[in-house]
Amino acid sequence: MRALAAGNLVLEPLVAAHAEAMFEVLTEPELYRYLDYPPPPTVEHLAGVYARLEARKSPDGSEHWLNWIVRPLGQPPVGYVQATVTSSGTAWIGYVFSKKHWGKGYATHAVQAMLEHLPLEYGVSRFLATVEAENEASIRLLGRVGFRVATGMELEGHELSQTERLFIRDLRTAQNAL
């Protein structure tokens, strides 16, 4: 796993040492309006989570766990992007950014950099993301980077809450359309 560049942003592979800087970002209450988990209770707890993620693979080795913190050059972190890559070439993606930095394009540029990297380094051809239906900003971001709402057939086999929506970016479909 390597660092990625996205304009004036650097995506650094996440390590336990990032916990202190990321704790400030991840304790903003506004971030949890659409997330189904609470903020980290302590820096130490977050460092423990990050230490487990440093393995970059699930315990059974079937998935790559890829996490990058995002920072403007020479500045503290503003958020993170992540992907869980399966053996079938599918990546579930996610992202969280500090409210102080919403609307600056950081999330769009960081997610796009990750989406460009994963097919080259990990053979990903299909991306999935779940979003709360009311999270309009996240839905717009996914649209900007080429995702679309999943169709009925594509929803089969995915358990979503009544308020979640599944979004897909399938490179195989795009190549077949050419």
C-alpha positions in Angstrom: 0.0 0.0 0.0 1.4 3.4 -1.0 0.7 7.1 -0.5 -1.4 8.7 -3.3 -1.5 12.3 -4.6 -4.6 14.2 -5.5 -3.8 17.7 -6.5 -2.7 19.5 -3.3 -3.8 16.5 -1.2 -1.8 13.6 0.1 -3.5 10.3 0.9 -1.3 8.5 3.5 -1.7 4.9 4.4 -3.3 4.9 7.8 -1.2 3.8 10.8 -1.8 3.8 14.5 0.3 6.9 14.9 -2.4 8.9 13.0 -4.9 8.3 15.9 -4.2 11.5 17.8 -4.6 13.8 14.7 -7.6 11.9 13.4 -9.3 11.9 16.8 -10.0 15.6 16.5 -11.6 15.0 13.1 -13.6 12.0 14.2 -15.2 13.5 17.3 -17.2 16.2 15.4 -20.8 15.4 16.3 -22.1 16.4 12.8 -20.3 13.5 11.2 -22.5 11.0 12.9 -25.8 12.2 11.6 -25.6 9.6 8.8 -23.2 7.0 10.2 -24.3 3.9 12.0 -21.5 3.9 14.6 -20.5 6.3 17.4 -17.4 8.5 17.5 -14.3 6.9 19.0 -14.4 7.2 22.8 -10.6 7.8 23.3 -7.4 8.3 21.3 -6.2 5.0 22.7 -9.3 3.2 21.4 -8.8 4.7 17.9 -5.1 3.8 18.0 -6.1 0.2 18.7 -8.5 0.2 15.8 -5.9 1.7 13.5 -3.3 -0.9 14.7 -5.6 -3.7 13.5 -6.2 -2.0 10.2 -2.4 -1.8 9.6 -2.6 -5.5 8.7 -4.2 -4.3 5.5 -6.0 -7.7 5.3 -9.0 -9.3 7.0 -8.0 -12.0 9.6 -8.9 -14.8 7.1 -6.9 -13.0 4.3 -9.9 -12.8 1.9 -10.2 -9.0 1.9 -7.8 -6.1 1.5 -8.5 -3.4 4.1 -7.2 -0.2 2.6 -7.4 3.1 4.5 -5.8 6.4 3.8 -5.9 9.6 5.8 -6.3 12.7 3.7 -4.3 15.9 4.3 -3.6 19.0 2.3 0.2 19.4 1.8 1.8 20.3 5.1 -1.4 20.5 7.0 -3.3 18.2 9.5 -5.6 15.5 8.3 -9.1 16.5 7.1 -10.6 13.0 6.8 -10.1 9.6 5.4 -11.0 7.3 2.5 -11.2 3.6 2.7 -11.9 0.5 0.5 -12.5 -3.1 1.4 -11.4 -5.1 -1.7 -12.8 -8.6 -2.2 -11.3 -11.5 -4.2 -14.0 -11.0 -6.8 -12.6 -7.5 -7.8 -15.2 -5.6 -5.9 -14.4 -2.7 -3.6 -16.8 -1.3 -0.9 -15.7 2.3 -0.4 -16.3 4.8 2.3 -15.1 8.3 3.4 -15.5 10.7 6.2 -14.3 14.3 6.2 -14.2 17.0 8.8 -17.2 19.4 8.6 -14.7 22.3 8.7 -13.6 21.1 5.3 -16.8 20.3 3.5 -17.4 22.0 0.2 -13.8 22.4 -0.6 -13.5 19.5 -3.0 -11.2 17.5 -0.8 -13.6 14.5 -0.6 -14.2 14.4 -4.3 -10.5 14.6 -5.2 -9.5 12.0 -2.6 -12.2 9.5 -3.5 -11.4 9.9 -7.2 -7.7 9.3 -6.5 -8.6 6.1 -4.7 -11.0 5.0 -7.5 -8.2 5.4 -10.1 -5.6 3.6 -7.9 -7.7 0.5 -7.0 -8.1 -1.0 -10.5 -4.4 -0.6 -11.3 -3.0 -2.0 -8.0 -5.8 -4.4 -6.8 -7.7 -5.4 -10.0 -10.9 -3.7 -8.9 -13.6 -3.5 -11.6 -16.7 -2.8 -9.5 -17.2 -0.3 -6.7 -20.0 -0.2 -4.2 -21.1 2.3 -1.6 -24.0 2.6 0.8 -25.4 6.0 1.7 -28.3 7.2 3.8 -31.0 8.4 1.5 -31.1 11.9 3.2 -27.3 12.4 2.9 -27.6 14.6 -0.2 -23.9 15.8 -0.1 -22.6 12.2 -0.1 -25.0 11.3 -2.9 -23.8 14.2 -5.0 -20.2 13.2 -4.4 -20.8 9.7 -5.6 -22.5 11.1 -8.7 -19.4 13.3 -9.4 -17.1 10.3 -9.3 -19.3 8.1 -11.6 -21.6 6.1 -9.3 -25.2 5.5 -10.0 -28.1 4.1 -7.9 -28.3 0.3 -8.0 -31.1 -1.3 -9.9 -33.5 -3.9 -8.5 -31.4 -6.8 -9.7 -28.2 -5.3 -8.4 -29.8 -5.0 -4.9 -30.3 -8.8 -4.6 -28.0 -10.2 -2.0 -27.4 -6.9 -0.2 -29.0 -6.2 3.1 -29.8 -2.5 3.5 -31.8 -0.7 6.0 -34.9 1.1 4.8 -33.0 4.4 4.8 -29.9 3.2 3.0 -29.3 3.3 -0.8 -26.7 1.3 -2.7 -24.6 3.0 -5.3 -22.5 1.3 -8.0 -19.7 2.2 -10.3 -19.0 -0.8 -12.6 -16.0 -0.5 -14.9 -17.0 -3.7 -16.8 -20.3 -2.1 -17.8 -18.6 1.1 -18.9 -16.1 -0.9 -21.0 -18.9 -2.9 -22.6 -20.7 0.3 -23.5 -17.7 1.6 -25.6 
